[in-house]
């Protein structure tokens, strides 16, 4: 199964990805996580991406398309779940062409729908583990020990792009450049919409129902 997960910043893409990849044995490919790892490693790619990310703008298509094409090559036969990519119509077209060249396609697009006001609240409370990437929230999803990752005890941090002014820019960027992808995929395949302003478990159950449906029929 090859899945694209769409949704505004803070819609809960990373949160839902963990359950989906565990359930279906897919490779989770988050363009944001890959970029953050490149920055921590101090690579040229990471340095090029830094200013775009910290201001809430998109990293240029040519950098992202090449980076994700490399990452997709490592996917198992079971497939992959793309989180944060594609983010522009140009990236989606390029992804489609690259998959078609290998006799593949995106099977389904999951679209998490959320109001901008809810996003703003979620982002300011998000805390992440810089080591394993686990995501928490100071109110909605607390770690067992305050300020520490459940997986490895690392001190949790706030992402630099979760500051309110950068979040506002990220939302603007999303509406201008990424939201048009929902219609792009509606015209080119299957898109399932989910109300993302619910308990994470409820959202997960709705997603599994849709993903299991084609298998049952
Ligand atoms: P990226 O890392 O992809 O960030 P994003 O899309 O903005 O998404 P987030 O990771 O912020 O949010 P999420 O939807 O995963 O939410 P989460 O589950 O963490 O991109 C960062 C930057 O990299 C971009 O701005 C850009 O510069 C660059 N970039 C990346 N990909 C690119 C591309 N393809 N092209 C160009 N540039 C690119 O949840 C958020 C919070 O809410 C958490 O605290 C969580 O605990 C909580 N939460 C989650 N679900 C719920 C729920 N149901 N109820 C209550 N709380 C919840």
Boltz pocket constraint, residues with backbone or C-beta under 6 A from the ligand:
constraints:
  - pocket:
      binder: B
      contacts: [[A, 7], [A, 8], [A, 9], [A, 10], [A, 11], [A, 12], [A, 13], [A, 14], [A, 15], [A, 16], [A, 31], [A, 32], [A, 33], [A, 35], [A, 49], [A, 52], [A, 53], [A, 54], [A, 56], [A, 57], [A, 58], [A, 59], [A, 60], [A, 61], [A, 64], [A, 83], [A, 84], [A, 85], [A, 86], [A, 87], [A, 88], [A, 91], [A, 122], [A, 123], [A, 125], [A, 126], [A, 127], [A, 135], [A, 136], [A, 137], [A, 138], [A, 140], [A, 141], [A, 161], [A, 170], [A, 196], [A, 197], [A, 198], [A, 199], [A, 200], [A, 203]]
      max_distance: 6.0
